[in-house]
Amino acid sequence: MSAMFKRTLFSLTVVLFIASMLAFAQTDATVSGTVTDPTAAHIVNASVTAFNSATGIVTTTQTNQAGVYVFAA
């Protein structure tokens, strides 16, 4: 792994950690993101799954032509 990729991965981990701490105050949220491969190319029609640990509900969606997925509140 390149140093830039490691820094990006570390930064994303820190952001997700902080966001998860703030999420405890919320009752619902919209979650979105972009799926990419190691070369930063967008992945089209990737299956993305979200699990709500409070309710046990599992939701799956697909990425669009830009590799973007959205789980609406």
C-alpha positions in Angstrom: 0.0 0.0 0.0 1.2 3.5 -0.8 1.7 6.1 1.9 -1.0 8.2 0.4 -3.5 5.4 0.5 -2.6 4.6 4.2 -3.0 8.3 5.1 -6.4 8.4 3.4 -7.5 5.1 5.1 -6.4 6.4 8.5 -8.2 9.7 7.9 -11.4 7.9 6.9 -11.2 5.7 10.0 -10.9 8.7 12.3 -13.8 10.4 10.6 -16.0 7.3 10.8 -15.0 6.9 14.5 -16.0 10.4 15.3 -19.2 10.2 13.3 -20.2 7.0 15.1 -19.7 8.7 18.4 -22.0 11.5 17.3 -24.5 9.1 15.9 -25.6 8.0 19.3 -27.6 11.2 19.7 -29.6 10.6 16.5 -32.6 8.4 15.9 -32.3 8.2 12.2 -29.9 9.3 9.4 -29.2 9.1 5.7 -26.0 7.2 4.9 -24.2 7.6 1.6 -20.8 7.1 0.1 -18.9 6.1 -3.0 -17.4 2.7 -3.7 -14.1 2.7 -5.5 -11.3 0.2 -6.3 -7.7 0.7 -5.4 -7.1 2.8 -8.5 -9.9 5.2 -7.4 -12.2 4.0 -10.2 -15.9 4.1 -9.3 -17.5 0.7 -8.9 -20.9 0.5 -10.7 -23.7 -1.8 -9.5 -21.8 -2.8 -6.3 -24.0 -4.3 -3.6 -23.7 -2.3 -0.3 -25.3 -3.7 2.9 -26.2 -1.8 6.1 -27.0 -3.4 9.4 -28.9 -1.6 12.1 -27.6 -3.2 15.3 -30.4 -1.6 17.4 -33.2 -3.2 15.3 -31.5 -6.1 13.6 -32.7 -4.8 10.2 -30.4 -5.4 7.2 -30.8 -3.2 4.1 -29.1 -3.6 0.8 -28.7 -1.2 -2.1 -26.7 -0.9 -5.3 -24.3 1.8 -6.4 -25.2 4.0 -9.3 -23.2 4.9 -12.5 -21.0 7.1 -10.3 -20.4 4.4 -7.7 -22.6 6.3 -5.2 -24.9 4.5 -2.8 -27.6 6.0 -0.5 -29.5 4.6 2.5 -32.3 7.1 3.1 -33.5 7.7 6.7 
